[in-house]
Amino acid sequence: MLRSEERLGWTTALAFLALSVMASACGDPDYPLCENDEHCRSHGEYCVNGRCQQCRSDTDCREGQSCNGGRCEAIEGWCGSDGDCPAGQRCRGNRCVAQDGAPPPPPPPPPPEQCQLEPVYFAFDSSDLSPAARDIIARNGDCARQRGITGVTLTGYCDPRGTEQYNLALGERRAQAVRRYLVSLGAPESALSTHSVGSEFAQGADEEGWSRDRRVEFNAR
C-alpha cells in the first residue's frame, strides 16, 4: 500500500496534468477576439474590450492621425511641413496658413454671366422698329462689343400668313431695318449681313404664337 506522502504526490501530479490538458484544449481565442495584447500582437494591434483593434489612443497612431473607434484615421487639414501646404502657405502648428500668418484670402468671385444676343420682334405685316425693339438692338450692340463679336448675321422671320414670296421680302425688310439702326449706333456696315427665311420656320397657331414668329435674330459669326 502507498504511504500518505506518496498518495499526496500522485494526486498533485495528476491535478497538474489535468490543468495542462485543459489549457492545451482551450488555446488562444480566435482573432479578432482577445484576452490581452499578446493575442493581437501578430497583427500589430491592441486588445480593447475583448477585440483586437488598431489603436486604443492617439499615441498608438502615426503622426497626423488620431484614434477613432479603434482605427487610426488622418486628421483633416493636418500638415507636418511646408511641403504639405499649397503654394503661398506655410505649416504652423500643424495647420496651413498664409506666409504672413494671416488667414488664406477668400476665393475670387465667379465671372459675370455672359450677355446674350436677343431677338427683336415686330408688329403684324410691319418692319417698323418699336421703342422696345430699339432698346434691344442697342443692348445687343453693347453685348457684341463686350464679347468681342466682330460679325453678325441678321435673319428675318415672318408668321405664316401671306405668300411665301411676300414673307421672304418682309423678312428681308425687317433685317435691313435692324441693320440700319445698328449702323446709326456706330456698328461698322462690313460687320453686318442680312438674310430672310420668310415664314419657313413659323411655328405659331394663334396670335400669341405668331407674335414670336415675327422677329429678327442676331447670329454671331
C-alpha positions in Angstrom: 0.0 0.0 0.0 1.1 3.6 -0.8 2.1 5.8 2.1 0.2 9.0 2.6 3.1 11.1 1.3 3.2 9.1 -1.9 -0.6 9.4 -2.4 -0.4 13.1 -1.9 2.4 13.3 -4.5 0.4 11.4 -7.1 -2.7 13.5 -6.5 -0.7 16.7 -7.1 0.8 15.4 -10.3 -2.5 14.3 -11.7 -4.1 17.6 -11.0 -1.2 19.5 -12.7 -1.6 17.2 -15.7 -5.3 17.8 -15.9 -4.8 21.6 -15.9 -2.2 21.3 -18.6 -4.5 19.3 -20.8 -7.4 21.7 -20.2 -5.2 24.7 -21.1 -3.9 23.0 -24.2 -7.5 22.2 -25.3 -8.8 25.7 -24.8 -5.9 27.6 -26.6 -6.0 31.3 -27.5 -9.3 33.0 -28.6 -9.9 33.2 -32.3 -8.9 36.6 -33.9 -10.2 39.2 -33.6 -11.3 38.1 -30.1 -8.7 38.5 -27.5 -7.9 38.5 -23.7 -4.7 40.6 -23.8 -2.4 42.4 -26.1 -0.4 39.2 -26.7 -3.3 37.8 -28.7 -3.2 40.8 -31.1 0.5 41.4 -31.4 1.0 39.3 -34.5 -1.4 41.7 -36.3 0.2 44.8 -34.8 -2.9 45.6 -32.8 -4.1 46.0 -29.3 -6.7 44.2 -27.2 -9.6 46.7 -26.4 -12.7 45.4 -24.7 -12.1 41.8 -25.8 -11.4 42.6 -29.5 -8.2 43.3 -31.4 -8.2 46.9 -32.7 -5.7 49.1 -34.5 -5.4 51.6 -31.6 -6.7 52.4 -28.1 -5.4 56.0 -28.1 -3.9 58.7 -30.3 -0.4 57.7 -29.2 -0.8 54.3 -30.9 -1.2 56.1 -34.3 1.3 57.7 -36.7 1.9 61.4 -36.8 -1.0 63.2 -38.4 -3.5 60.5 -37.4 -5.9 60.1 -34.4 -7.6 57.1 -32.9 -11.3 57.0 -33.8 -13.3 53.9 -32.8 -10.3 51.7 -32.7 -8.9 52.8 -36.1 -6.2 55.3 -37.0 -7.6 58.0 -39.3 -6.0 61.0 -40.9 -6.6 64.4 -39.2 -8.3 66.7 -41.6 -6.2 69.8 -42.5 -3.1 68.4 -40.7 0.3 69.3 -42.0 3.8 68.2 -40.9 5.9 70.5 -43.1 5.6 73.4 -45.6 5.6 70.8 -48.4 2.2 69.6 -47.3 0.6 73.0 -47.9 -0.5 74.7 -51.1 1.6 77.5 -52.7 1.7 80.7 -50.7 1.1 78.9 -47.4 3.3 77.5 -44.6 2.8 74.9 -41.9 2.3 76.4 -38.5 1.1 74.4 -35.5 0.3 71.5 -37.9 -2.1 73.8 -39.9 -1.5 75.5 -43.2 -1.6 79.4 -43.0 -0.7 82.2 -45.3 3.0 83.1 -45.3 2.4 86.3 -43.3 0.3 84.4 -40.7 -3.0 85.8 -41.9 -5.8 83.5 -42.9 -5.8 82.5 -46.6 -7.5 85.0 -48.9 -11.1 84.4 -49.9 -11.7 82.7 -53.3 -12.2 85.1 -56.3 -15.8 85.9 -57.2 -17.3 84.0 -60.1 -17.0 85.6 -63.5 -20.1 87.6 -64.6 -22.6 85.8 -66.6 -22.0 86.3 -70.3 -24.6 88.5 -72.1 -26.8 87.0 -74.8 -27.9 88.4 -78.2 -31.7 88.8 -78.1 -34.2 88.6 -80.9 -36.2 91.8 -82.0 -39.9 91.4 -82.5 -42.3 93.2 -84.9 -46.0 94.1 -85.3 -48.1 92.2 -88.0 -47.1 93.0 -91.6 -44.6 95.6 -90.4 -40.9 96.3 -90.5 -41.0 99.4 -88.2 -38.9 99.4 -85.1 -40.8 99.9 -81.9 -39.1 101.7 -78.9 -38.8 98.3 -77.2 -37.1 96.9 -80.4 -34.7 99.8 -80.5 -33.7 99.2 -76.8 -33.0 95.5 -77.6 -30.9 96.4 -80.6 -28.8 98.9 -78.5 -28.3 96.2 -75.8 -27.2 93.7 -78.5 -24.7 96.2 -79.9 -23.2 96.6 -76.4 -23.2 92.8 -75.9 -21.4 92.2 -79.2 -18.6 94.6 -78.1 -18.3 93.0 -74.7 -17.9 89.6 -76.2 -15.6 90.7 -78.9 -18.0 89.6 -81.7 -16.7 91.0 -85.0 -19.6 89.9 -87.3 -23.3 89.4 -87.0 -25.9 87.9 -89.4 -29.4 89.4 -89.1 -32.1 86.9 -90.1 -35.6 88.0 -90.7 -38.6 85.8 -89.8 -42.4 86.1 -90.5 -45.6 84.5 -89.3 -47.3 82.0 -91.7 -49.9 84.5 -93.1 -49.1 85.8 -96.6 -47.5 84.2 -99.6 -44.0 82.7 -99.5 -42.6 85.4 -101.8 -44.2 88.2 -99.8 -42.9 86.9 -96.5 -39.4 86.5 -97.8 -39.4 90.1 -98.8 -40.9 91.2 -95.5 -38.3 89.2 -93.5 -35.6 91.0 -95.5 -37.1 94.4 -94.8 -37.1 93.6 -91.1 -33.4 92.5 -91.2 -32.5 95.7 -93.1 -34.3 97.9 -90.6 -32.3 96.4 -87.7 -29.1 96.8 -89.7 -29.7 100.5 -90.4 -30.3 101.2 -86.7 -27.2 99.3 -85.7 -25.1 101.4 -88.2 -26.7 104.6 -86.7 -25.4 103.4 -83.3 -21.8 103.1 -84.6 -21.6 99.5 -85.8 -19.5 99.0 -88.9 -21.5 98.1 -92.0 -19.0 95.5 -93.0 -19.7 93.6 -89.8 -23.4 93.2 -90.6 -25.1 90.9 -93.1 -28.8 90.2 -93.6 -30.8 87.2 -94.5 -34.5 86.2 -94.7 -36.2 82.9 -94.2 -39.7 84.3 -94.5 -42.3 82.0 -92.9 -40.4 78.8 -93.5 -39.8 78.1 -89.8 -43.0 79.7 -88.4 -44.5 77.6 -85.5 -47.4 79.8 -84.2 -51.0 78.7 -84.5 -52.6 81.8 -83.0 -51.7 85.5 -82.4 -49.6 84.7 -79.3 -47.5 82.2 -81.3 -47.4 84.4 -84.5 -46.1 87.3 -82.4 -43.0 85.2 -81.7 -42.6 84.3 -85.4 -42.3 88.0 -86.4 -38.7 88.6 -85.4 -35.1 89.3 -86.4 -32.4 87.0 -84.8 -28.8 88.0 -84.2 -26.3 85.3 -85.1 -22.6 85.9 -84.3 -20.2 84.8 -87.0 
